[in-house]
């Protein structure tokens, strides 16, 4: 079983890379920049053009109305320069979109909203260890204007292809324009947070069970060391911290989108942002509780380790006291004095041995009754 598990762990990263590559390459348009995953024009809630460049998409939008949705994956500065110029994107926002590793935020540049979302993906693992990777992070950045939305994705997770197809099947929602796409992306990201939070909860429950069941030992006769448990707890805390960095900063942007009127956000869509903000608040509370719970589990694990060390020290001290009796008697009789008690008596030697054993047995019984042995 361990060989199968090791093989599965070795193959899983390659499978993830293969799936990620297929997700990206299947939708690329060979006629445009390699960073462009998809580019289309939507009018009256329906897709009306395929296989167009971003500049062609905007020409059709300006001529016939609707909006353009351009999706990119990890563009370079050179690849993004033409799109930024075409849509009049602010240089600071463009720099953030190209470099990635941004904090979740919402910023307004002239007639464009720049939104950053952190995507979270739960990494499946056969067994949680002190080096297990629990979550993977990525980023989705959105430039939202009156007649366009440009999405820039970083990382191997958080593909928007399925979301695009789902929106295309709902023209009544898509007719609301770019803000409907922005809401759908926010909703998908937060739904991903909920799924990851449930999975992380399972890992925390597993660690908690192992820590509190290790006192008496498991049915297999052994138990995990406290150091191993502490390592897994610390690893979980690191992953939860990464999770918190994605969730907590997004609270303020979602509140702004759901509460403050904005020209670029349709009033009907703003109502939907309230639901997203509510779900995000719940996830944030759950993540904060994870941190507190892991702190409590870690303290309990350290307390158990201290108790175990005290028990070991008491046992060592008890046996040292028992062994001190024969050591002392042997030391006295080994001094070779001429006048020693019972030295010339025939039964002196066995008598001393019996007395030594009786004293040791009495001390052992006393320690046993007091719980030291």
N, C-alpha and C positions, 0 to 999 in steps of 0.2 A: 504493500500500500504506500509506503514512504517513497519508493522509486516512482510509482505512478504519479504521486503528488508532486515530486520534484520535476518530473517531465512536464506535467501540466503547468507548473509555475514557469518553467523555461520557455514553453511554447506560447503562453498567453500574451506576453509583450509583442511577439511577432504577429500574432493574430490581430491584436489591437492596431498595430501599424498597418496591416493589410486592410482591415476594415476601414481605417481612417483614410488610406489612400484611395480606396474605392469610392468612399463618400465624396471625396474632393473631385476626383478625375471624371466621374460619371457625368457631372453637370457642367464641366468646363466648355466654353465655346472656343474652338481652336482659332477663330478669326480675330479674337481680341486678346488683350493682355492675359498672360497665364495666371495672374492673380484674380481675374474676374471669374467667379463661379457661375453666376447667372445674371442676366440683364434683360429686363422686359418692361413693356409699357402696359399700364392697366387703365382702362376707360370704362366707366359705368360698372365697376366692380369685376370686370372680366379682362383677361389677358388678351391683348390684341396684336402683339408682335413677339417674334422669337428671333434669336440669333442676330441681335443688333448690338452695335457698340454703344457705350454710354453717350457719346455725342449724337449718334443717330436717334437714340431713345429720347433725348431732350428735344431734338428737332421735331419729332413726332408729337411730343407732349405740348410744345409751344404752338404747333400747328392745329392740333385737334383736341387738346385738353387731356384730362386724366393725370396720371403721375407715373414716374419711372421708379423702379426698384432695382438697384445695382448691388449685387452681393460680391464681396471680395474676401479672399482668404490670405492673410499674411502678406500684404503687398509691400514691396520695397518703396523707398522714397521716390525713385524714378517712375515706377509703375503707377504710383498714386498721384503724381504731379499733374498729369493731364486731366484726371477726374476732378481733382481739387480745383483746378482752373475752370473747368467746364461748369461746375456747380457753385463756384464762388465761395469755397470753404475757407474758414479762417486758418492762417498758418499755424497758430498755436494748437488748434484742434487737430490739424493734419499731422503735426509732429507727434502729438499724443497717440494718434491712431496708428502711425507707422511704428513707433518705438514700443508700444504696448506696455505691459506691467503698470497699468494705471489703477488708481483707486476708483471704485464705483462713484459716479458723480453725474450731475446734470448741470450743463452750462449753456448759456445763450450767447450766440455770436450773431449780431444783426438779425437776420430773418432765418436763422438756423439754430436748431436745438442739437447739442452734442451730448449724447448719453453713453455712459460706460457701464456695462454689466459684467460681473464676474460669474463665469459658469463653473459649476462644480459637478464632478463625476465621481461616483463611488467605485473604487477599485475592488473587484471581487478577489477574495483570497481564501484558500482552504483552511488556513489557521492563522490567527493573529499572533505576530511575533513582535519583538522589540524593534525590528527593522521594516515591518510591513508598511507599505504605502496604502493609506486608507482612502484618500481623496486626491483627485487631480483637478487642477484649475485651468481655466482658459478665460478668454475675454471676447465679448461682443460689443462693438462700438457702433452707434447709430448717429448718422447725420440726417436730421429730419427737417425738411423744408415744406413750402406750400405745395410743390408739385414733384417732389422727389424724396426718396429715402435711400441713403447709402449705408450699407451694413458692412463692417469690417470685422472679420473673425480671426482670433489668434488661438492656437492650440488645436489639439486633435479632437476635442469634444465640442458639443454645442452646435452641431450642424443645423442649419436653417432650411434645408431642402424639404424635409417633411412638413415643416411649418408653412412654407410657401405653397405646397400642394394643398394643404388643409385650408388655407385662406382662399385659394382659388376655387375651392368647392363651396365657399360661402360668400357669394357676390354682395349680399346685403350688408355684410360687415366691411368688405373690402372697398365698397363704394364710398366709405367715410374718408378714404384717402390715406396718406402716409401715417397719420396718427394711429390708425387701426393696426398697421403693421408694427408700429412701436409698442402698442399695447400687447399685441400677440407675442412679441419677443420677450417683453417683461414678464408676461404670464408664464411662458414656457420656462424661463430662467428660474422663476420662483417655484414653479411646480417641481423643477429639478432639485431645488433646495429641500423641498418637503420629502422627496424620495430618498435623498442622501441622509437627511436627518433621521428618518426611520431606520435606515441601514446602520448608521453609526450608533443609534440607540441599541441595536442588537449586539454590536461589538462591546459596548460599555456594559451591557447586561452580562455578557460572557465573562468579562474581566471581573466584574463584581461577584459573580457566582464562584469563580476560581479562587478569589481572595478569601471569601468568607467560608468556603468549603475546605480550604487547605489546612484548617486548624486540626481537624480530625484525620485528614488524609483521605484520598479518594478511594473508590472501590478497588483500584488496581494496586493498592498497597503503598503507593508513593504519592508525593505531592510536589507541585512546582515550588522552586525556591522563591523566597521573597524578592531576591534580586531580579529574577526573570519577570515576576509580576510587576515590579516597579518599572522595569524597562518597557513593558507593554503599556503601562499607564502613561508614562512620559511620552511615548510615541503617539498615543491617542490624544494627549493634551496638545501636542504639536499640530496634529491634523485638525483638531477642533479649533485651535487658534487660526489656522488657515481658513477654516470655514467661517469663523467669526469675521475675519477681514473682508470676506465677500459679502456677508449679509448685513452687518451693522451699518456700514457707510451708505448702503442703498436705501435705508429708511427715509432719510430726508428727501432725496429725489422723488421717491414714490409719493410722499406726502405732498410735495409741490405739484406733481402731475395730477394728483387726485383732488386737491383743494384749491389751488390758485388758477384762475382762468388764464388761458394762454391762447394766442391767436393761432398757433400752429397745431393745437389739439382740439379736435371736434368736441363740443359739449356733451354729446351722447357717449363718446369714447371716454371722456373724463370720468363718467360714472363707473366704467369698468375698471379704471385704475384704482378706485377705492377698494374693490375686492382684492386686487393684487396687493395693495398696501396692507390690508388686513391679514392676508396670508403671510406676507413677509414679516409682519409684527409677531405673528405666532411662531414662525420659524426662529426669529431672533431670540425670543424668550426661551425656546427649546435649546438653542445653542448655548445661551448663557447658563441654563440649568445643567447642561453637559459639563461645563467647566467646573461648576460648584460640586457636582457629583463626583467628578474625577478627583478633585482635591480631597473630598471626604474619603474616597476609596484609597487614595494614596496614603492619607493619614492612618487609616485603619490597617493598611499593609505594613506601614512602619511600626505601628503599635504592636502588631502581631510579631514582627521580627524582634522587637525589644523583649516581648514576653517570652518568646522562644529562647532568646539568648539568656534571659534570667533563669529560665528553667534549666538550661544546660549548665549555667554557672552553679546553681544549687546542687545539681547532681555531682558535678566535679568536686565541689567543696565537701559534700557528704562522703564521697568515696575517699577523698584525701584525709578526712578526719578518721575514717575507719582504718585506713592503711597506716595512720600515724601510731596506732596502738602497738601492733607487732614491731614496727620500726623502732619505737622507743624501748620496748622490752629487749629486743635483740641488741640494741645499742648499749643498754646497761650491762647485759650479761657478756657483752664482747669487750668489756674494759679490763678483764683479766685480774680483777681484785682477788685477793686471797680469801677474804671473808665475805662471801656472797650468800644470800638466803637460799637454803636447800641445795647448796652446791655439792655437798658430799652425799646427799640422799639419793637412794637408788631410783626412786620415782620422781625426783625433782624435775627432770627434763620433760616427761610427758605431762606432769602437773602444770608446768608453766605454759605448755602448748594449749592445754585445755582451758586454762584461765584466759589466755589470749583470745581463743576462739569465742569464749562466752562473752568477754567484753566487747568484741567486734560485733557479735550477734545482737547484743543489747543496744549498741549504738545504731546499728542498722535498723532495728525495730523502731527505735525512737524517731529516726529520720523518715521512716516509712509512714508512721502515724501522723507526722507533721506535713506529709505531702512533698517532701524533698526528694524522695526516691519513688 
